[in-house]
């Protein structure tokens, strides 16, 4: 029983370790003079956002595949459990 609890705890930790976090949206000042003064920084923020959002999308795709596989395995486990209950 203790081994089963440890295994579940480890697997749950694995799932949380791969969570995907969206990047923050770049800030654009409403004042055109401020925007011009910080144009290089703002442009850099947008370029970084575009790179980060692409990584975020890839992470979501990986997480979706992982979750789908986990759901399939859990469904099989549940089927085995139901068979045990019929014995």
C-alpha positions as CSV (number, residue, x, y, z in Angstrom):
1,X,0.0,0.0,0.0
2,X,2.8,2.4,0.9
3,X,4.5,1.7,-2.4
4,X,1.3,2.5,-4.3
5,X,1.0,5.8,-2.5
6,X,4.6,6.7,-3.3
7,X,4.1,5.8,-6.9
8,X,1.0,8.0,-7.2
9,X,2.8,10.9,-5.5
10,X,5.8,10.6,-8.0
11,X,3.5,10.4,-11.0
12,X,1.5,13.4,-9.8
13,X,4.7,15.4,-9.4
14,X,5.7,14.5,-12.9
15,X,2.4,15.9,-14.3
16,X,2.8,19.2,-12.5
17,X,6.4,19.5,-13.6
18,X,5.4,19.8,-17.2
19,X,2.7,22.5,-16.8
20,X,2.6,25.1,-19.6
21,X,2.6,28.8,-18.7
22,X,1.6,31.4,-21.2
23,X,3.9,34.3,-21.7
24,X,2.8,37.7,-20.6
25,X,1.5,40.0,-23.3
26,X,3.8,42.8,-24.3
27,X,2.9,46.3,-23.0
28,X,2.3,49.1,-25.5
29,X,2.1,52.5,-24.1
30,X,-0.8,54.7,-25.3
31,X,1.4,57.7,-25.5
32,X,3.1,57.8,-28.9
33,X,6.0,59.8,-27.6
34,X,6.7,57.2,-24.9
35,X,6.3,54.5,-27.5
36,X,8.9,56.2,-29.7
37,X,11.3,56.6,-26.8
38,X,11.1,53.0,-25.9
39,X,10.6,51.6,-29.4
40,X,13.6,49.2,-29.3
41,X,12.5,47.8,-25.9
42,X,8.9,47.4,-27.0
43,X,10.0,45.7,-30.3
44,X,12.2,43.4,-28.4
45,X,9.3,42.5,-26.0
46,X,7.1,41.6,-29.0
47,X,9.8,39.5,-30.6
48,X,10.4,37.7,-27.3
49,X,6.6,37.2,-27.0
50,X,6.4,35.6,-30.4
51,X,9.2,33.2,-29.6
52,X,7.7,32.3,-26.2
53,X,4.1,31.8,-27.5
54,X,5.4,29.4,-30.1
55,X,7.1,27.4,-27.3
56,X,3.9,27.6,-25.3
57,X,1.9,26.1,-28.2
58,X,4.4,23.3,-28.5
59,X,4.2,22.7,-24.7
60,X,0.4,22.5,-25.0
61,X,0.6,20.0,-27.8
62,X,2.9,17.8,-25.7
63,X,0.7,18.1,-22.7
64,X,-2.4,17.3,-24.7
65,X,-0.7,14.1,-26.0
66,X,0.5,13.2,-22.5
67,X,-3.0,13.8,-21.0
68,X,-4.7,11.8,-23.7
69,X,-2.4,8.8,-23.1
70,X,-2.9,9.1,-19.3
71,X,-6.7,9.1,-19.8
72,X,-6.4,6.0,-22.0
73,X,-4.3,4.3,-19.3
74,X,-6.7,5.3,-16.5
75,X,-9.6,4.0,-18.5
76,X,-7.9,0.7,-18.8
77,X,-7.1,0.7,-15.1
78,X,-10.8,1.4,-14.3
79,X,-11.8,-1.5,-16.6
80,X,-9.4,-3.8,-14.6
81,X,-10.8,-2.5,-11.4
82,X,-14.4,-3.2,-12.5
83,X,-13.4,-6.7,-13.4
84,X,-11.9,-7.3,-10.0
85,X,-15.2,-6.1,-8.4
86,X,-17.1,-8.7,-10.4
87,X,-15.0,-11.6,-9.0
